[in-house]
Amino acid sequence: MTGVFVISGARAEQVTNAGPVTAYGQNDMVLDDWGTVTTWTATAPVPVVPQGPSGIGFVNLGDIDLPDVQAPIRTHGKGARGFDLYDGPLREARFAGIETTGDGSVGIQVGKPLGTLRVAGDVTPAAGA
């Protein structure tokens, strides 16, 4: 299960999440890009929250210019990740803050080139599920 998903081959100039997004299963990706997105803005008044092992708050496997997550990302569960750049180019990423809770949790994981990473608040990984 994925919260909000841009599929491979899809193109979007602007994706906006104006409300909370929650996903509950194993390997859930709450905000998930596999396509081509210019700007993805999340303005939810409460955090995007995946619950379950290996949940990811925002993941990129496609082409994205700017994810701008203006509410804190909070992930819970073993192996949880706040932001994961698996693949594709990324010019700039902006986050209000990232909190992960769970054994093996990671705040930010970068596996491809990233231009600029801005986190306004804290990045807080913590053990314990």
C-alpha positions as CSV (number, residue, x, y, z in Angstrom):
1,M,0.0,0.0,0.0
2,T,1.2,3.5,-0.8
3,G,-0.2,6.8,0.4
4,V,0.2,9.1,-2.6
5,F,2.0,7.5,-5.6
6,V,3.2,8.9,-9.0
7,I,3.6,5.9,-11.2
8,S,6.5,5.2,-13.6
9,G,5.9,7.1,-16.9
10,A,3.6,9.7,-15.3
11,R,4.5,13.4,-15.5
12,A,3.4,16.2,-13.1
13,E,4.4,19.8,-12.9
14,Q,3.0,20.1,-9.3
15,V,1.8,17.6,-6.8
16,T,0.3,19.0,-3.6
17,N,-0.7,17.2,-0.4
18,A,-2.9,19.5,1.7
19,G,-3.9,17.0,4.3
20,P,-2.4,14.2,6.4
21,V,-1.4,10.9,4.7
22,T,-1.1,7.7,6.7
23,A,-0.1,4.2,5.5
24,Y,-0.1,1.1,7.7
25,G,1.6,-1.9,6.0
26,Q,5.0,-3.3,5.7
27,N,7.3,-1.4,3.3
28,D,4.6,1.3,2.9
29,M,5.8,4.5,1.2
30,V,3.7,7.5,2.1
31,L,4.8,9.9,-0.6
32,D,6.2,7.9,-3.4
33,D,7.6,9.1,-6.8
34,W,8.4,6.8,-9.6
35,G,7.5,9.2,-12.4
36,T,8.6,12.7,-13.3
37,V,7.6,15.5,-10.9
38,T,8.8,19.1,-11.0
39,T,7.6,20.2,-7.5
40,W,5.9,18.1,-4.8
41,T,4.6,20.1,-1.9
42,A,3.2,18.6,1.3
43,T,1.5,21.2,3.5
44,A,-0.4,18.9,5.8
45,P,-1.1,20.4,9.3
46,V,-0.1,17.0,10.9
47,P,2.8,14.8,9.8
48,V,2.8,12.1,7.1
49,V,2.9,8.9,9.1
50,P,3.7,5.4,7.9
51,Q,3.3,2.6,10.5
52,G,4.8,-0.8,9.9
53,P,8.2,-2.3,9.3
54,S,10.3,-0.5,6.7
55,G,7.9,2.4,6.2
56,I,9.2,5.5,4.3
57,G,7.9,9.0,4.6
58,F,9.1,10.3,1.2
59,V,10.8,8.1,-1.3
60,N,12.1,9.0,-4.8
61,L,12.7,6.3,-7.5
62,G,11.9,8.6,-10.4
63,D,12.8,12.1,-11.6
64,I,12.0,15.0,-9.2
65,D,13.2,18.5,-9.1
66,L,12.0,19.6,-5.6
67,P,10.2,17.8,-2.8
68,D,9.1,20.5,-0.3
69,V,7.7,18.8,2.8
70,Q,6.5,21.6,5.1
71,A,5.2,19.4,7.9
72,P,7.4,17.0,9.9
73,I,7.7,13.5,8.6
74,R,7.3,10.9,11.4
75,T,7.8,7.2,10.6
76,H,7.4,4.3,13.1
77,G,8.5,0.7,12.9
78,K,11.6,-1.5,12.4
79,G,13.8,-0.1,9.6
80,A,11.7,3.1,9.2
81,R,13.1,5.9,7.0
82,G,12.0,9.5,6.8
83,F,13.4,10.3,3.4
84,D,15.0,7.9,0.9
85,L,16.6,8.9,-2.4
86,Y,16.9,5.5,-4.0
87,D,17.2,6.6,-7.6
88,G,16.8,9.4,-10.1
89,P,18.1,13.0,-10.1
90,L,17.1,15.4,-7.3
91,R,18.0,19.1,-7.5
92,E,16.9,20.1,-4.0
93,A,15.0,18.6,-1.1
94,R,13.3,20.6,1.7
95,F,11.9,19.1,4.9
96,A,10.4,20.7,8.0
97,G,11.9,17.9,10.2
98,I,12.2,14.1,10.3
99,E,11.6,11.8,13.2
100,T,12.0,8.0,12.9
101,T,11.3,5.5,15.6
102,G,12.1,1.8,15.4
103,D,15.1,-0.5,15.6
104,G,17.3,0.2,12.6
105,S,15.4,3.4,11.7
106,V,17.2,6.0,9.5
107,G,16.3,9.7,9.2
108,I,17.7,10.3,5.7
109,Q,19.2,7.8,3.2
110,V,20.8,9.1,0.0
111,G,21.8,6.6,-2.7
112,K,22.1,8.9,-5.7
113,P,23.5,12.4,-6.3
114,L,21.6,15.2,-4.4
115,G,22.1,18.9,-5.1
116,T,20.9,20.6,-1.9
117,L,19.3,19.1,1.2
118,R,17.6,21.5,3.6
119,V,16.0,20.4,6.9
120,A,14.5,23.3,8.9
121,G,14.1,21.3,12.1
122,D,15.7,18.2,13.6
123,V,16.5,14.8,12.1
124,T,15.8,12.4,15.0
125,P,16.2,8.6,14.5
126,A,15.4,6.6,17.7
127,A,15.6,2.9,18.5
128,G,12.6,1.0,19.8
129,A,9.4,0.1,18.0
